[in-house]
Amino acid sequence: MKKTVFAITYVMSFLLNAQNSETNSTVKTSCYWQQHVDYTMEIDMDVNTYQYSGTQKLVYTNNSPDTLYRVFYHLYPNAFQPGSEMDARLHTIPDPDRRMVNNVGTRENPIYESRISKLKPHEVGYIHVTTLKQDGAELYHKTVGTILEVELESPIKPGEQSTFDMVFSAQVPIQIRRSGRNNKEGVALSMAQWYPKMAEYDAEGWHTNPYIAREFHSVWGNFDVKISIDKSYILGGTGYLQNPNEIGYGYETGVVNRPKGNKLTWHFKAPNVNDFSWAADPDYHHETFQVPNGPLLHFLYKKTMPAEKLENWKNIQPKTAELMQYFSNLVGEYPYQQYSVIQAGDGGMEYNMCTFVNGEGTFKGLLHGIIAHEMAHVWFQFILANNESKHPWMDEGFATYIEYKALNELFNETAENPWEKSYNAYYYIVKSGLEQAQTTHADAYNYNVSYSVASYYKGALFLTQLSYIMGETNLDNTLKNYFSEWKFKHPNPNDFIRVAEKTSGLELDWYLMNWTQTTNTIDYGIESVNDQGNSTKIVLERKGLMPMPIDLEVEFVDGTKQNIYIPLRDMRGKKPVSSETLVLDDWAWTIPTYSFTVDVQKKQIKSISIDPKGLMADINVENNQMLLME
C-alpha cells in the first residue's frame, strides 16, 4: 500500500516540496518541486542472443501538487524496429543522420536508406513488459511505440509514494544510434537508454515524447543495479561497483581470481543521478587515473586496438584529468567520486558519471573532438539537468562554450576568438534560410543541420554574447551561481537568465526572448561620419531586428584609441567598463539611429569599429568598420 511520506498540508506541500540537491528532503526556499525515483534492478544478460531479462522495483515519490492517475515509461529500444517513428523520420528528413542510413545511390546523387528498416527480428531492439504491479496490484498497461502507457490502480496523491514492480524481457539491437551491440569498433554492448525508464512529470505535466532521434529528460533518483553476464566480460558505466571481491575484479589491479561458473553478477549503486548506462566487452582493458583533489577516472578500451591507438588512450588520461579540474573550477566542483571514459557507442555521448566514445581516432580527435565536449556535459545536463528535448541549446550550447574555452586555455591554442567556429556556423545557417528558432523541439527541426547549429553553435553564442552584454567576470560568476542554485535540479531558460540578472544587476529578458525565441538577427552599421565644427558627428544605425548594446573603438591618426560604450536602454544599467571608456547615453531599440560627437575633426580619425572583439553575432560585419585614413 502507499504511505504518506510528508505530514504536511496540501498547501505546504505545494509551496515547499522540492528535492534537496544532496538528499531526499525538501527545499524550503522556493515553490520549485521535482519528482523522485529509486530503482532496484536485477538483469540477466545472454551475450550469445543479446537478449536480457530483468526485474525492476521502482519507488516513485510524488513531490508535485497534483494527484497522478496514470504514469508513463520510456521503452527506448523499441525505436530500433522497422516501421518505428524513428525509422519513419529517417525516410522523411532531407539530411538524415549518416550513421543511421546507407547510401544506395552515388556520392554525387545520394539515396539514403534507413538501416533500421532492414533489421531482421534477431537484430531489432525491444522491451516487452511481462507484468507490472502497483503496490502489489496488477496494472493495465499498453505499449505504444517507445512509450508504455499505464493506468494506475490507485492514484498517487501529493506527498505520497508508490512502488512499481515490473518483470520485463528485452533485446539489444544492432548498433545504429547511441546504444546497441557490436559497434563499428567491435564493442560488444553499449547499454544506454536500455531499461524501462519512468517519464518525467513536472510543472508542465508529463513528458512522453517518443524516441525519434535526439535528446532526453529524466527523473532524479537513486539506482541499485545488478547485472549478471558472462564471466569473460568487463563492465563500466554509471555508479560505484559494490562487489569487486565477489567477482574477482579490482579497479586498480584488473582481473584477478575470477570465481568459477559461467556468469558473474556486477553490482552498482549510483546515488542522485537521472539515468544509468553501462558498457561491456570481453576485450576491455581497464586503467585508472586519480584527479588531484578530485574523482578517480576510469578508462575502459579494447586491448585489441593497434599499438598507436592504445598509446593514445594512455596519453589522454592526464589531459582528461586537467579538463575535469578546469570545468570544476569554472562552473562547480564535480560531485561524484568517479568518472569513466568508455570506448563504446557511435561517436561521443554523455551519460551520468561516464561517457561513451569512439576509441580509434587520433589523439587530438579523441581528446579535443570527443572527450572535452562529453565531459563538459557532466555540468550541463547531468548536474544541471534542463529538459534537453525542449531546450537542447542549454546543454549542447553551454557544453560547447566551456569546451572551446577549456581547449583554448588548457592546450595553448591562443585563439583570439575560441568560438569562431560557432559564429561561422551561425552565419551559414542564417544565410541558408534554414534557421529555426531555438524554441523548436529537438526532434521537430526540418533539417538536422538546423538542429545542430541552433543547439551547439547558436547555443554557445548565447553565452559568448552574454559575456559581451554583461562582462566576462559577470558571466563567469553567473555560471558558478547557476551551478550553486540549480545543481541536481531541472532548470529552464528563465531560471538561467534570472541568475544572470541577479548576478549582473541588468535586465536581460529582452536578450533571452530575441535570441532564443525568434530568428531575429543582429546588424549594426556606421551610417555616416561628418565634421561638425571642431568635432566629428558619428551616426550609427540598427538594421537588424535584434537590439544590442554597442562597444565602439575610435582609432586616431596618432595611434591612440578611444573606447566608447553605448548601453541598450532595455538593460536598465550598464556592464562594468574601464575608467578610460567613454560611456554614452543609452540607445532605445525603437530608434533606428544613434548619433554622438567626438571632440576632434574627422581628419584626425583613422578608423571607427563596432564591436572590435567580434563577440556580437552581427550578420554583416562589412558595415561595422569605417576606415577614414589608410
C-alpha positions as MATLAB code, in Angstrom:
seq = 'MKKTVFAITYVMSFLLNAQNSETNSTVKTSCYWQQHVDYTMEIDMDVNTYQYSGTQKLVYTNNSPDTLYRVFYHLYPNAFQPGSEMDARLHTIPDPDRRMVNNVGTRENPIYESRISKLKPHEVGYIHVTTLKQDGAELYHKTVGTILEVELESPIKPGEQSTFDMVFSAQVPIQIRRSGRNNKEGVALSMAQWYPKMAEYDAEGWHTNPYIAREFHSVWGNFDVKISIDKSYILGGTGYLQNPNEIGYGYETGVVNRPKGNKLTWHFKAPNVNDFSWAADPDYHHETFQVPNGPLLHFLYKKTMPAEKLENWKNIQPKTAELMQYFSNLVGEYPYQQYSVIQAGDGGMEYNMCTFVNGEGTFKGLLHGIIAHEMAHVWFQFILANNESKHPWMDEGFATYIEYKALNELFNETAENPWEKSYNAYYYIVKSGLEQAQTTHADAYNYNVSYSVASYYKGALFLTQLSYIMGETNLDNTLKNYFSEWKFKHPNPNDFIRVAEKTSGLELDWYLMNWTQTTNTIDYGIESVNDQGNSTKIVLERKGLMPMPIDLEVEFVDGTKQNIYIPLRDMRGKKPVSSETLVLDDWAWTIPTYSFTVDVQKKQIKSISIDPKGLMADINVENNQMLLME';
ca = [
       0.000    0.000    0.000;
       1.012    3.604   -0.474;
       2.227    5.510    2.523;
       2.232    9.235    3.188;
       5.794   10.480    3.458;
       5.158   14.107    4.350;
       2.859   15.022    7.233;
       2.069   18.455    5.929;
      -0.930   20.079    4.384;
      -1.587   20.216    0.673;
      -0.800   23.930    0.641;
       2.536   23.444    2.353;
       3.296   20.552    0.019;
       2.746   22.820   -2.954;
       4.789   25.670   -1.538;
       7.687   23.808   -0.053;
       8.157   20.447   -1.746;
      11.350   20.089   -3.745;
      14.211   17.675   -3.885;
      17.268   18.725   -1.943;
      20.411   18.548   -4.080;
      22.107   16.202   -1.648;
      19.253   14.239   -0.047;
      15.627   13.304   -0.474;
      14.481   16.085    1.893;
      12.665   19.242    0.841;
      13.984   22.641   -0.124;
      12.161   25.428    1.665;
      13.463   28.370   -0.304;
      11.017   28.315   -3.242;
       7.939   26.625   -4.636;
      10.068   24.579   -7.029;
       9.454   20.829   -6.860;
      10.616   17.760   -8.721;
       9.716   14.104   -8.687;
      11.965   11.378   -7.280;
      12.533    7.737   -8.214;
      14.512    4.900   -6.665;
      15.326    1.990   -8.992;
      16.341   -1.503   -7.924;
      17.033   -3.733  -10.932;
      18.390   -7.229  -11.499;
      19.414   -8.003  -15.073;
      20.428  -11.310  -16.655;
      22.241  -10.844  -19.978;
      22.760  -13.568  -22.586;
      25.760  -12.486  -24.645;
      25.031  -15.072  -27.342;
      21.498  -13.956  -28.183;
      21.897  -10.354  -26.949;
      18.686  -10.800  -25.035;
      18.240   -9.970  -21.373;
      15.559  -10.354  -18.753;
      15.030   -8.091  -15.814;
      13.091   -7.275  -12.701;
      12.616   -3.708  -11.626;
      11.352   -2.269   -8.370;
      10.670    1.438   -8.693;
       9.680    3.570   -5.710;
       8.059    6.747   -7.020;
       7.700    9.823   -4.822;
       5.119   12.340   -5.966;
       6.520   15.693   -4.875;
       4.097   17.557   -7.148;
       0.949   19.363   -6.010;
      -1.048   17.121   -8.373;
      -2.732   13.748   -7.985;
      -1.438   11.313  -10.588;
      -3.904    8.892  -12.174;
      -1.503    7.333  -14.660;
       2.208    7.101  -15.341;
       4.365    6.555  -18.398;
       7.601    4.701  -19.063;
      10.061    5.142  -21.906;
      10.917    1.943  -23.806;
      13.700    3.372  -25.944;
      14.929    0.150  -27.625;
      11.555   -0.150  -29.395;
      12.701    2.637  -31.710;
      15.045    0.205  -33.441;
      12.346   -1.689  -35.308;
      11.220   -1.389  -38.938;
       8.254    0.949  -39.150;
       9.012    2.770  -35.886;
       8.687    6.530  -35.610;
      12.482    6.790  -35.665;
      12.566    4.704  -38.839;
       9.868    6.844  -40.454;
      11.719   10.037  -39.623;
      14.839    8.764  -41.394;
      12.774    8.377  -44.563;
      11.371   11.902  -44.447;
      14.070   14.272  -43.182;
      16.155   15.716  -46.060;
      19.511   15.213  -44.321;
      19.284   12.068  -42.196;
      21.995   11.154  -39.681;
      24.638    9.378  -41.782;
      25.248    6.843  -39.015;
      21.667    5.626  -39.331;
      21.374    5.250  -43.107;
      23.069    3.535  -46.028;
      23.717    5.388  -49.275;
      22.312    3.170  -52.029;
      22.880    5.875  -54.635;
      26.115    7.588  -55.618;
      28.273   10.149  -53.881;
      27.048   12.806  -56.295;
      23.408   11.714  -56.093;
      22.930   10.019  -52.732;
      19.864    7.939  -51.983;
      19.594    7.199  -48.292;
      18.059    4.024  -46.947;
      17.234    3.642  -43.263;
      19.359    0.983  -41.585;
      16.510    0.376  -39.143;
      14.189   -0.616  -41.988;
      16.485   -3.543  -42.837;
      16.785   -5.038  -39.343;
      15.795   -8.685  -39.021;
      13.855   -9.988  -35.984;
      17.015  -11.125  -34.193;
      18.641   -7.697  -34.830;
      15.901   -5.321  -33.651;
      15.621   -3.756  -30.236;
      12.682   -4.177  -27.908;
      11.468   -4.174  -24.337;
       8.489   -6.405  -23.557;
       6.824   -5.720  -20.221;
       5.555   -9.025  -18.852;
       3.961   -7.899  -15.603;
       3.565   -4.583  -13.834;
       2.166   -4.072  -10.352;
       1.489   -1.023   -8.227;
       1.794   -1.745   -4.513;
       1.024   -5.385   -5.287;
      -1.965   -4.742   -7.574;
      -1.822   -5.730  -11.260;
      -1.931   -2.764  -13.629;
      -3.332   -2.300  -17.109;
      -0.595   -1.130  -19.450;
      -0.219   -0.670  -23.172;
       2.913   -0.297  -25.287;
       2.613    2.442  -27.916;
       5.874    2.689  -29.827;
       8.547    3.739  -27.353;
       6.066    4.673  -24.612;
       4.392    2.406  -22.052;
       1.020    3.855  -21.003;
      -0.022    2.784  -17.508;
      -3.383    3.244  -15.776;
      -2.917    3.323  -12.009;
      -4.848    1.097   -9.651;
      -4.726    3.828   -7.014;
      -3.993    7.497   -7.686;
      -0.766    8.844   -6.203;
      -1.618   11.907   -4.163;
       0.743   14.799   -3.462;
       3.404   13.774   -0.979;
       2.785   10.042   -1.411;
       4.997    7.178   -2.540;
       4.008    4.207   -4.650;
       6.016    1.095   -5.513;
       6.000   -0.396   -9.013;
       7.243   -3.941   -9.596;
       7.975   -4.934  -13.178;
       9.175   -8.042  -14.970;
      10.437   -7.477  -18.500;
      12.454   -9.029  -21.314;
      14.478   -7.199  -23.921;
      16.795   -7.482  -26.874;
      19.811   -5.304  -27.677;
      19.602   -4.011  -31.259;
      22.387   -3.896  -33.777;
      24.336   -0.703  -33.052;
      22.714    2.085  -35.013;
      22.438    5.082  -32.689;
      23.928    5.537  -29.214;
      23.094    2.109  -27.812;
      23.329   -1.371  -29.263;
      25.566   -4.342  -29.870;
      28.728   -4.762  -31.873;
      29.511   -1.198  -32.847;
      31.841   -0.403  -35.726;
      34.863   -0.732  -33.434;
      33.748   -4.125  -32.179;
      32.496   -3.210  -28.701;
      30.005   -5.881  -27.720;
      27.467   -3.960  -25.617;
      26.742   -0.223  -25.439;
      23.865   -0.110  -22.985;
      22.306    3.354  -22.956;
      18.583    4.057  -22.574;
      18.209    0.320  -22.155;
      15.708   -0.202  -19.310;
      12.055    0.786  -18.750;
      12.522    4.368  -17.555;
       9.850    6.399  -15.813;
       8.949    9.529  -17.757;
       9.380   12.926  -16.152;
       6.423   14.807  -14.710;
       6.998   18.451  -13.825;
       5.213   21.795  -13.729;
       4.468   21.364  -17.450;
       2.922   17.912  -16.951;
       4.091   14.585  -18.373;
       6.941   14.490  -20.896;
       6.160   11.477  -23.074;
       7.944   12.336  -26.292;
       8.638    9.249  -28.407;
      12.250    8.381  -29.123;
      12.772    9.707  -32.629;
      16.309   10.999  -32.794;
      17.810   13.019  -30.061;
      17.522   14.214  -26.520;
      16.173   13.110  -23.146;
      14.554   14.333  -19.926;
      14.748   12.102  -16.850;
      13.712   11.924  -13.212;
      16.291   12.365  -10.455;
      16.808    9.383   -8.176;
      18.988    6.569   -6.907;
      19.932    3.343   -8.711;
      20.810   -0.085   -7.329;
      21.596   -2.345  -10.299;
      22.832   -5.944  -10.519;
      23.935   -7.211  -13.930;
      24.626  -10.918  -14.444;
      26.736  -11.562  -17.524;
      29.265  -13.997  -18.977;
      32.327  -14.028  -16.724;
      34.678  -13.077  -19.546;
      33.099   -9.610  -19.863;
      34.370   -6.426  -18.175;
      31.813   -3.724  -17.312;
      31.983    0.013  -16.780;
      29.455    2.806  -16.523;
      27.326    4.762  -14.085;
      27.742    4.236  -10.362;
      30.112    2.611   -7.925;
      30.985   -1.083   -8.098;
      29.875   -2.669   -4.825;
      31.374   -6.156   -5.061;
      34.855   -6.214   -6.655;
      35.958   -9.052   -4.422;
      32.936  -11.223   -5.242;
      33.556  -11.029   -8.967;
      37.336  -11.207   -8.665;
      37.793   -7.807  -10.257;
      39.778   -4.894   -8.860;
      39.568   -1.402  -10.318;
      43.232   -0.972   -9.543;
      44.565   -4.404  -10.444;
      42.222   -5.614  -13.184;
      41.028   -9.204  -13.409;
      42.241  -11.429  -10.572;
      40.988  -14.739   -9.191;
      37.758  -14.948  -11.155;
      35.337  -17.313   -9.379;
      34.072  -20.441  -11.062;
      30.857  -20.540  -13.047;
      29.639  -19.189  -16.365;
      28.353  -15.842  -15.138;
      29.237  -13.119  -12.669;
      26.943  -10.518  -11.158;
      28.213   -6.945  -11.161;
      26.551   -4.782   -8.519;
      26.487   -0.996   -8.977;
      24.952    1.790   -6.931;
      24.503    5.307   -8.253;
      23.183    7.990   -5.878;
      21.366   11.117   -7.040;
      21.550   10.664  -10.806;
      18.942   10.843  -13.556;
      19.999    7.865  -15.678;
      22.071    4.681  -15.609;
      24.230    3.468  -18.506;
      26.848    0.757  -18.916;
      29.011   -0.950  -21.494;
      30.634   -4.379  -21.596;
      33.182   -6.242  -23.679;
      35.446   -9.269  -23.143;
      38.448   -7.385  -24.531;
      38.230   -4.278  -22.366;
      41.432   -3.079  -20.766;
      40.819   -1.003  -17.658;
      43.017    1.711  -16.172;
      42.527    4.469  -13.611;
      43.906    7.963  -13.133;
      43.439    9.996   -9.987;
      42.421   13.632  -10.408;
      44.212   15.660   -7.710;
      41.614   16.551   -5.070;
      39.003   15.103   -7.393;
      37.415   11.884   -8.636;
      39.058    8.689   -9.789;
      38.956    8.480  -13.576;
      38.345    5.098  -15.209;
      39.344    4.310  -18.796;
      37.961    1.201  -20.484;
      39.085    0.453  -24.018;
      39.657   -2.552  -26.238;
      43.119   -4.006  -25.794;
      42.962   -5.386  -29.344;
      43.461   -1.954  -30.952;
      46.709   -1.169  -32.830;
      49.634   -0.042  -30.683;
      49.379    3.630  -31.636;
      45.693    3.701  -30.658;
      46.482    2.114  -27.313;
      49.135    4.773  -26.771;
      46.516    7.465  -27.372;
      44.448    6.040  -24.528;
      47.466    6.291  -22.232;
      48.160    9.869  -23.234;
      44.603   11.161  -22.844;
      44.456   10.257  -19.162;
      46.325   13.215  -17.612;
      44.691   15.575  -20.103;
      41.247   14.288  -19.135;
      42.155   14.998  -15.516;
      43.109   18.558  -16.470;
      39.711   19.014  -18.127;
      37.964   17.725  -15.017;
      39.822   20.239  -12.862;
      39.223   23.091  -15.307;
      35.479   22.549  -15.536;
      35.180   22.131  -11.769;
      36.920   25.465  -11.250;
      34.952   27.196  -13.985;
      31.446   26.022  -13.075;
      31.384   23.999   -9.851;
      33.018   21.027   -8.197;
      32.324   17.615   -9.718;
      30.145   15.966   -7.049;
      30.817   12.258   -7.560;
      33.797   10.067   -6.698;
      34.349    8.554  -10.136;
      34.027    9.294  -13.832;
      34.534    6.787  -16.672;
      35.612    7.223  -20.287;
      34.490    4.118  -22.152;
      35.074    3.001  -25.712;
      31.511    2.310  -26.854;
      28.576    3.761  -28.744;
      28.638    5.536  -32.080;
      30.721    8.671  -31.600;
      30.533   10.571  -28.351;
      27.589   10.554  -25.974;
      27.331   11.789  -22.414;
      25.805    9.839  -19.542;
      25.752   10.033  -15.762;
      29.261    9.590  -14.335;
      30.561    8.329  -17.704;
      30.741    8.897  -21.427;
      30.796    6.583  -24.443;
      33.340    7.492  -27.113;
      34.707    6.070  -30.321;
      38.221    4.980  -29.458;
      40.210    4.546  -32.651;
      40.707    8.135  -33.738;
      43.750   10.354  -33.382;
      44.892   11.669  -30.010;
      43.596   15.143  -30.800;
      40.353   13.816  -32.243;
      39.734   11.675  -29.187;
      40.554   14.355  -26.636;
      39.567   17.580  -28.385;
      36.851   16.241  -30.631;
      35.017   13.993  -28.174;
      36.121   13.828  -24.546;
      36.307   17.589  -23.941;
      32.736   18.056  -25.126;
      31.256   14.980  -23.477;
      32.903   15.780  -20.146;
      31.519   19.323  -20.373;
      28.090   17.678  -20.376;
      28.753   16.474  -16.832;
      27.833   20.003  -15.777;
      25.355   20.913  -18.479;
      22.893   18.070  -18.431;
      23.953   15.629  -15.749;
      24.225   18.074  -12.860;
      22.247   20.964  -14.320;
      19.597   18.798  -15.960;
      17.498   21.014  -18.192;
      14.872   19.431  -20.420;
      17.162   18.888  -23.392;
      14.293   17.777  -25.622;
      12.728   21.244  -25.342;
      15.882   23.286  -24.803;
      18.834   21.373  -26.289;
      20.796   24.622  -26.626;
      21.012   24.840  -22.829;
      23.124   21.707  -22.570;
      24.692   21.341  -26.022;
      25.415   25.045  -26.382;
      26.674   25.570  -22.850;
      28.848   22.436  -23.121;
      30.256   23.734  -26.410;
      31.015   27.107  -24.808;
      33.054   25.693  -21.917;
      34.617   23.026  -24.164;
      36.092   25.647  -26.522;
      37.111   27.835  -23.620;
      38.913   24.931  -21.936;
      40.724   23.793  -25.077;
      41.902   27.327  -25.779;
      43.217   27.932  -22.276;
      44.487   24.468  -21.341;
      46.176   23.488  -24.560;
      47.631   26.847  -25.595;
      45.561   27.254  -28.715;
      45.561   31.044  -28.013;
      42.768   31.841  -30.434;
      41.646   35.456  -30.251;
      38.085   34.160  -30.509;
      37.875   30.474  -29.429;
      34.261   30.297  -30.610;
      34.930   31.413  -34.197;
      33.617   28.067  -35.490;
      30.323   28.709  -33.711;
      29.981   32.169  -35.240;
      30.703   30.863  -38.733;
      28.170   28.041  -38.351;
      25.542   30.529  -37.221;
      26.253   32.863  -40.152;
      25.944   29.892  -42.510;
      22.538   28.822  -41.241;
      21.193   32.395  -41.345;
      22.290   32.843  -44.947;
      20.941   29.423  -45.920;
      17.395   30.326  -44.943;
      17.104   27.089  -42.946;
      17.290   28.605  -39.467;
      14.538   27.774  -36.971;
      14.066   29.301  -33.539;
      15.737   27.616  -30.583;
      12.299   27.048  -29.058;
      11.795   24.299  -31.656;
      11.606   20.837  -30.103;
      14.797   18.858  -30.709;
      13.010   16.332  -32.938;
      10.986   18.887  -34.893;
      13.665   20.677  -36.906;
      13.186   20.427  -40.661;
      16.881   19.685  -41.129;
      19.446   18.016  -38.914;
      21.858   20.822  -39.741;
      19.340   23.353  -38.431;
      19.143   21.476  -35.146;
      22.918   21.185  -34.858;
      23.586   24.864  -35.435;
      20.752   26.025  -33.178;
      21.733   23.704  -30.344;
      25.529   23.566  -30.381;
      26.682   26.752  -32.059;
      23.936   29.314  -31.532;
      23.654   27.862  -28.030;
      27.349   28.624  -27.421;
      26.877   32.136  -28.809;
      24.128   32.690  -26.250;
      26.926   32.722  -23.649;
      29.635   34.492  -25.679;
      27.222   37.339  -26.361;
      26.097   37.362  -22.756;
      29.747   37.972  -21.896;
      29.666   40.889  -24.357;
      26.463   42.242  -22.799;
      27.226   41.851  -19.081;
      31.008   41.499  -18.951;
      33.210   38.411  -18.741;
      33.513   38.449  -14.948;
      29.746   38.630  -14.567;
      29.335   35.675  -16.927;
      31.903   33.624  -15.018;
      30.091   34.388  -11.771;
      26.734   33.625  -13.380;
      27.886   30.107  -14.294;
      29.049   29.499  -10.731;
      25.851   30.909   -9.228;
      23.737   28.904  -11.674;
      25.518   25.729  -10.596;
      25.123   26.539   -6.918;
      21.411   27.307   -7.187;
      20.283   24.674   -9.688;
      22.551   21.625   -9.371;
      20.640   18.332   -9.221;
      17.503   20.073  -10.478;
      15.741   20.822  -13.773;
      16.370   24.498  -14.652;
      14.744   26.140  -17.643;
      15.889   29.135  -19.733;
      14.201   31.670  -17.492;
      15.865   30.145  -14.422;
      19.252   30.732  -16.015;
      18.556   34.270  -17.162;
      17.242   35.194  -13.712;
      20.542   34.054  -12.203;
      22.340   36.204  -14.791;
      20.153   39.178  -13.904;
      20.754   38.796  -10.191;
      24.486   38.441  -10.767;
      24.865   41.405  -13.107;
      22.113   43.732  -11.902;
      20.923   44.043  -15.506;
      17.569   43.273  -17.107;
      18.117   40.521  -19.676;
      14.699   39.170  -20.667;
      14.922   41.078  -23.954;
      18.036   39.076  -24.820;
      16.564   35.695  -23.908;
      13.450   36.378  -25.982;
      15.156   37.770  -29.072;
      17.975   35.226  -29.277;
      16.176   32.007  -28.348;
      12.531   32.572  -29.247;
      12.909   34.279  -32.624;
      15.203   34.217  -35.622;
      15.748   37.980  -35.404;
      19.274   38.896  -36.454;
      21.815   41.482  -35.322;
      23.066   44.004  -37.850;
      24.562   47.335  -36.807;
      26.454   49.686  -39.080;
      28.200   53.032  -39.277;
      25.883   55.258  -41.304;
      27.935   58.425  -41.542;
      30.919   60.348  -40.187;
      30.967   64.118  -40.760;
      32.713   67.219  -39.477;
      30.676   69.386  -37.147;
      32.820   72.424  -36.444;
      35.842   71.299  -34.434;
      34.129   67.987  -33.669;
      33.052   64.957  -35.648;
      29.496   63.643  -35.704;
      29.178   59.857  -35.917;
      25.845   58.257  -36.782;
      25.227   54.541  -36.143;
      22.270   52.560  -37.441;
      20.456   49.415  -36.348;
      19.492   47.458  -39.446;
      18.660   44.098  -37.860;
      15.592   43.407  -35.731;
      17.563   42.323  -32.675;
      18.911   45.131  -30.483;
      22.208   45.044  -28.608;
      24.407   47.375  -26.582;
      27.344   48.711  -28.560;
      31.086   48.598  -27.964;
      32.845   51.067  -30.242;
      36.502   51.823  -30.852;
      37.745   55.061  -32.416;
      41.356   54.983  -33.535;
      43.086   58.299  -34.184;
      45.843   59.029  -36.655;
      48.353   59.481  -33.851;
      47.839   55.832  -32.859;
      45.760   56.453  -29.738;
      42.338   54.892  -29.284;
      39.093   55.787  -27.545;
      36.749   53.018  -26.362;
      33.102   54.016  -26.292;
      30.206   52.120  -24.737;
      26.526   52.633  -25.544;
      24.174   50.651  -23.233;
      20.867   49.354  -24.528;
      18.018   51.060  -22.704;
      16.205   47.762  -22.046;
      19.179   46.618  -19.941;
      18.338   49.265  -17.292;
      22.011   49.578  -16.499;
      25.448   49.018  -17.939;
      28.188   46.432  -17.815;
      31.449   47.111  -15.968;
      33.891   49.022  -18.182;
      37.313   50.530  -17.632;
      37.651   54.058  -16.345;
      39.110   55.081  -19.730;
      35.960   54.003  -21.575;
      33.570   56.788  -22.540;
      30.035   55.759  -21.531;
      27.303   57.465  -23.563;
      23.553   57.690  -23.026;
      21.598   54.525  -23.664;
      20.030   53.636  -27.026;
      16.324   52.751  -27.187;
      15.727   49.848  -29.548;
      12.784   51.516  -31.338;
      15.025   54.310  -32.576;
      16.918   53.087  -35.660;
      19.821   55.561  -35.485;
      22.098   56.935  -32.797;
      24.388   59.936  -33.100;
      27.149   61.371  -30.959;
      30.214   63.550  -31.367;
      33.908   63.195  -30.626;
      35.984   66.256  -29.876;
      38.309   66.037  -32.854;
      37.915   66.759  -36.523;
      37.270   63.956  -38.970;
      40.751   64.224  -40.470;
      42.228   63.197  -37.129;
      40.307   59.886  -37.103;
      41.876   56.828  -38.708;
      39.064   54.298  -38.211;
      35.852   53.531  -36.340;
      34.924   49.963  -35.386;
      31.748   48.494  -33.902;
      32.439   45.509  -31.595;
      36.198   45.335  -32.205;
      36.495   41.996  -30.327;
      33.922   40.355  -32.600;
      31.737   38.897  -29.843;
      28.467   40.218  -31.257;
      26.966   37.853  -33.845;
      26.436   40.639  -36.369;
      25.438   39.033  -39.653;
      27.070   41.783  -41.758;
      30.439   42.850  -40.415;
      31.212   44.778  -43.612;
      29.437   47.863  -42.273;
      30.912   47.536  -38.768;
      34.119   49.335  -39.611;
      34.888   52.539  -41.450;
      38.431   53.410  -42.484;
      38.852   57.158  -42.813;
      42.586   57.152  -43.463;
      44.745   54.384  -44.891;
];
